[in-house]
């Protein structure tokens, strides 16, 4: 996206996660939540950005930043508006558009982000925000519109009136701002609530009062709005991500007998007409050819390559190994750091490791 920079808000603590490290580093099928956000941003052509974090959560020491991204630090937790202000210095000379999103909302898709930015640029809005509708919007900020359906403001759930709580259109927390306009609005924010926090949502109302254009797009998939704040949220995000991954593979011609018991991580490749049987786990980095049969109760770990027409059966675990085409590994085997030729039939209970390979050569 030309002349667009991303700002990812990731300074929150893991209080409700009851975790010793930042919640955005928790993994969902082999990839941290923050990495999901990076991948989607880069997939739509944004190659520069700022991650707002705190020195106390140590993200900068635990994750490899994509080229073109840098950290800015929010040392005092004074709200989302205050968080975005920490990027102002890094972006003071930037006059384009800023995509603002959260590091703990990993389910927002690249297609949705692309549509948001395209509409923002097409209409020349000061702010374009992402919304969705929910049957039970409790806990989410509501989108308040005027009689012309223009966005007036976002009201937080705790501050909403009885009427406003009846609104089912909610704020997802993804925005595209004109940099110069949002920087001016940030200067006008005032602390609110018992914690004296500065809310980014108030910047939308400030822009609206200045008669600047506030636009929006709505996603029909309310799951994109899921923010991961607890272990329960993380489990739900994992289920939703798993279903997306499996659906993509089935659309590509992979047979998955029982999606409810099958787990396939990110960065896996599987050829057409391969069948995955129940209770199978396929981890990141695995490559599987065409016409294979995997499972049930199989585990394929990183570095595994299966050529075409390989059969992997019950209670088989393979890691960092290449299995030649037509080979069968059917029952209770463990294979690590090995290269198995094509059309081999491996008996039940066989263990192959670096040590067994060394001993076999003696």
C-alpha positions in Angstrom: 0.0 0.0 0.0 1.6 3.2 -1.2 2.4 5.9 1.5 0.9 3.8 4.3 2.6 2.9 7.6 1.3 0.5 10.2 1.2 1.1 14.0 0.6 -2.0 16.1 -0.5 -1.5 19.7 1.1 -4.2 21.8 2.0 -2.7 25.2 -0.7 -4.4 27.2 0.1 -6.7 30.1 -0.9 -10.4 30.4 -2.9 -9.8 33.6 -6.0 -11.8 32.5 -3.9 -14.3 30.7 -2.1 -15.0 34.0 1.1 -15.3 32.0 4.8 -14.4 32.7 5.2 -13.0 29.1 3.3 -10.7 26.8 0.0 -12.0 25.5 0.8 -11.1 21.9 3.7 -13.7 22.0 1.3 -16.5 22.8 1.1 -18.9 19.8 -1.8 -20.1 17.8 -0.9 -23.1 15.6 2.8 -22.4 15.5 2.7 -18.7 15.2 2.4 -15.8 17.7 -0.5 -13.5 17.6 1.9 -10.6 16.7 3.3 -12.6 13.8 -0.3 -13.1 12.4 -0.6 -9.3 12.4 2.8 -8.8 10.8 1.9 -11.4 8.0 -1.4 -9.7 7.2 0.2 -6.2 7.1 3.0 -7.3 4.8 0.7 -9.3 2.6 -1.2 -6.1 1.6 2.1 -4.3 0.8 2.8 -2.4 4.0 6.5 -2.8 4.7 7.1 -0.1 7.3 5.7 0.3 10.8 6.0 0.9 14.5 5.2 -1.6 17.3 4.2 0.1 20.5 5.2 -2.0 23.5 6.5 -1.5 27.0 10.0 -2.3 28.2 8.5 -4.4 31.0 7.0 -7.0 28.7 10.2 -7.6 26.8 8.7 -8.2 23.3 11.7 -6.5 21.6 14.0 -9.3 23.1 11.7 -12.2 22.1 10.6 -11.6 18.5 12.3 -11.0 15.3 11.0 -7.8 13.7 10.4 -7.7 10.0 12.6 -5.4 8.1 11.2 -1.8 8.1 9.5 -2.1 11.5 10.8 -0.6 14.7 9.7 -0.4 18.4 8.5 2.6 20.3 7.9 2.3 24.1 4.9 3.2 26.2 6.4 3.2 29.7 3.2 4.3 31.5 -0.1 2.4 30.7 -2.3 5.5 30.1 -4.6 4.1 27.4 -4.7 3.5 23.7 -4.6 7.2 22.7 -1.5 7.6 24.8 0.0 4.5 23.1 -0.4 5.9 19.7 1.2 9.2 20.8 4.4 7.2 21.4 4.6 6.7 17.6 4.4 10.4 16.8 8.1 11.1 17.3 9.0 8.2 15.0 6.5 9.4 12.4 6.7 13.2 12.8 7.8 13.7 9.2 5.3 11.2 7.7 2.3 12.7 5.9 0.6 9.7 4.5 -1.9 7.2 6.1 -1.5 5.2 9.3 -3.1 1.8 9.8 -3.6 1.3 13.5 -4.4 -2.1 14.9 -3.9 -4.3 17.9 -1.4 -7.1 18.4 -3.9 -9.2 20.2 -6.5 -9.3 17.4 -5.0 -12.0 15.1 -8.2 -13.0 13.3 -8.5 -9.8 11.2 -7.8 -10.9 7.7 -5.6 -9.3 5.0 -8.6 -9.0 2.7 -10.5 -6.9 5.3 -7.4 -4.7 5.9 -7.0 -4.2 2.1 -10.6 -3.2 1.7 -10.4 -0.8 4.7 -7.4 1.0 3.3 -8.7 1.1 -0.3 -11.9 2.7 0.8 -10.0 5.2 3.0 -7.9 6.4 0.1 -10.7 6.4 -2.4 -12.9 8.7 -0.3 -10.2 10.8 1.2 -11.4 10.3 4.8 -9.6 11.6 7.8 -10.4 8.2 9.5 -11.9 5.0 8.2 -12.7 2.4 10.8 -13.7 -1.3 10.8 -17.0 -2.3 12.4 -19.1 -5.4 12.7 -22.5 -6.3 14.2 -23.0 -8.7 17.1 -26.1 -10.2 18.7 -24.5 -9.7 22.1 -22.2 -6.6 21.9 -21.5 -6.4 25.6 -18.0 -5.3 26.3 -17.4 -3.7 22.9 -17.4 0.0 22.0 -20.6 1.0 20.1 -20.7 3.0 16.8 -22.9 6.0 17.2 -24.2 7.5 14.0 -26.4 10.4 13.0 -29.6 10.4 11.0 -27.5 10.3 7.8 -25.7 7.2 9.1 -22.4 9.1 9.4 -20.2 8.1 12.3 -20.3 10.6 15.2 -18.3 8.8 17.8 -17.4 5.5 19.5 -18.8 5.1 23.0 -17.1 2.5 25.2 -19.4 -0.1 26.8 -18.8 1.1 30.3 -19.7 4.7 29.3 -22.7 3.9 27.1 -26.2 5.0 27.9 -29.1 2.4 28.0 -30.0 3.5 24.5 -26.4 3.2 23.2 -26.1 -0.3 24.7 -28.9 -1.4 22.4 -26.7 -0.6 19.3 -25.4 -3.8 17.8 -22.7 -2.3 15.6 -19.4 -2.4 17.4 -15.8 -1.1 17.0 -13.3 -3.8 15.9 -10.3 -1.6 16.8 -8.8 -1.2 13.4 -8.4 2.3 11.9 -6.8 4.0 9.0 -6.0 7.7 9.8 -4.5 10.6 7.9 -1.4 11.0 9.9 -1.5 14.8 10.2 -5.2 14.8 11.3 -4.8 12.1 13.9 -1.7 13.7 15.3 -3.7 16.9 15.9 -6.5 15.0 17.5 -4.1 13.2 19.8 -3.1 16.6 21.2 -6.7 17.3 22.1 -7.3 14.1 24.0 -8.2 14.4 27.7 -7.8 11.7 30.4 -11.0 9.8 31.4 -12.1 7.4 34.0 -10.6 6.4 37.3 -7.3 5.4 35.7 -7.0 8.8 33.9 -6.5 7.1 30.5 -6.4 8.6 27.0 -8.8 6.7 24.7 -8.0 6.5 21.0 -11.7 6.2 20.3 -12.1 9.8 21.5 -9.9 10.9 18.5 -12.7 9.7 16.2 -15.2 12.1 17.9 -12.7 15.0 17.8 -12.3 14.5 14.0 -16.0 14.3 13.6 -16.6 17.5 15.5 -14.1 19.2 13.2 -16.4 18.2 10.3 -13.8 15.9 8.8 -15.0 12.8 7.0 -15.2 9.6 9.1 -15.8 6.5 7.0 -16.2 2.9 7.8 -16.4 -0.6 6.4 -18.2 -3.5 8.0 -17.0 -7.1 8.1 -19.7 -9.8 8.0 -17.4 -12.1 10.0 -17.7 -11.0 13.6 -15.0 -13.4 14.6 -12.5 -10.9 13.2 -13.3 -8.7 16.2 -12.1 -11.2 18.7 -9.4 -9.7 21.0 -7.4 -12.2 23.0 -7.4 -11.1 26.6 -7.7 -14.4 28.5 -6.9 -18.1 28.1 -10.5 -18.7 27.1 -10.2 -16.1 24.3 -6.9 -17.8 23.2 -8.6 -21.2 23.1 -11.5 -19.7 21.0 -9.0 -18.1 18.6 -7.2 -21.4 18.2 -10.4 -23.1 17.3 -11.4 -20.4 14.8 -7.8 -20.4 13.3 -7.8 -24.2 13.0 -11.1 -24.1 11.1 -9.8 -21.5 8.7 -6.7 -23.6 8.0 -8.6 -26.8 7.5 -11.2 -25.2 5.3 -8.4 -23.8 3.0 -6.9 -27.2 2.7 -10.2 -28.8 1.8 -10.8 -26.2 -0.8 -7.4 -27.2 -2.3 -8.4 -30.8 -2.6 -7.1 -32.3 0.6 -9.4 -34.8 2.3 -9.9 -34.3 6.1 -12.0 -37.1 7.5 -12.7 -35.5 10.9 -11.9 -31.7 11.2 -12.8 -31.7 14.9 -9.9 -34.0 15.8 -7.4 -32.8 13.2 -4.8 -30.1 13.9 -2.7 -28.6 11.0 -0.4 -25.7 11.8 0.6 -22.7 9.7 3.2 -23.0 7.0 2.3 -26.6 6.0 2.0 -27.7 2.4 -0.2 -30.7 1.4 -0.7 -32.1 -2.1 -4.0 -32.8 -3.8 -6.0 -36.0 -2.9 -4.0 -36.6 0.3 -6.2 -38.0 3.0 -5.8 -36.9 6.7 -7.4 -39.3 9.1 -8.7 -38.4 12.7 -6.5 -37.4 15.6 -3.6 -36.3 13.4 -1.3 -33.4 14.2 0.8 -31.8 11.5 3.1 -29.1 12.7 4.7 -26.1 11.0 7.2 -26.6 8.2 5.9 -30.0 7.1 5.7 -30.8 3.4 3.4 -33.6 2.1 3.0 -34.7 -1.5 -0.1 -35.9 -3.4 -2.1 -39.1 -2.8 -0.7 -39.7 0.7 -2.6 -41.2 3.7 -1.8 -39.8 7.1 -3.1 -41.2 10.4 -5.1 -41.8 12.5 -3.2 -40.8 15.6 -0.1 -39.6 13.6 2.2 -36.7 14.5 4.4 -35.0 11.8 6.8 -32.5 13.3 8.9 -29.7 11.7 11.3 -30.7 9.0 9.3 -33.6 7.8 8.9 -34.2 4.1 6.6 -36.9 2.6 6.9 -37.5 -1.1 3.9 -38.7 -3.1 1.8 -41.7 -2.2 3.4 -42.1 1.3 1.3 -43.9 4.0 1.7 -42.9 7.6 -0.4 -45.0 10.0 -1.4 -45.3 13.7 0.8 -43.8 16.4 3.6 -42.8 14.1 5.8 -39.8 14.9 8.2 -38.3 12.3 10.6 -35.3 12.7 13.3 -33.8 10.4 13.0 -36.7 8.0 12.3 -37.3 4.3 10.2 -40.3 3.4 10.4 -41.4 -0.3 7.4 -41.9 -2.5 5.3 -45.0 -2.0 6.9 -45.8 1.4 4.6 -47.1 4.2 5.2 -46.4 7.8 2.1 -48.0 9.3 2.2 -48.8 13.1 3.8 -47.3 16.2 7.1 -46.0 14.7 9.4 -43.1 15.6 11.6 -41.6 12.8 14.0 -38.7 13.4 16.7 -37.2 11.2 16.5 -39.9 8.5 16.1 -40.3 4.8 13.9 -43.2 3.8 14.1 -44.4 0.2 11.0 -44.9 -2.0 8.7 -48.0 -1.9 10.0 -49.2 1.6 7.7 -51.0 4.0 8.7 -50.2 7.6 7.6 -52.7 10.2 5.7 -51.9 13.4 7.6 -50.6 16.3 10.7 -49.4 14.4 12.7 -46.6 15.8 15.1 -44.7 13.6 17.2 -41.8 14.9 20.7 -40.5 14.4 22.1 -43.0 16.9 20.4 -46.0 15.2 21.7 -44.8 11.8 25.2 -44.6 13.2 25.0 -48.1 14.7 23.6 -49.5 11.5 26.8 -48.3 9.6 29.2 -50.0 12.0 
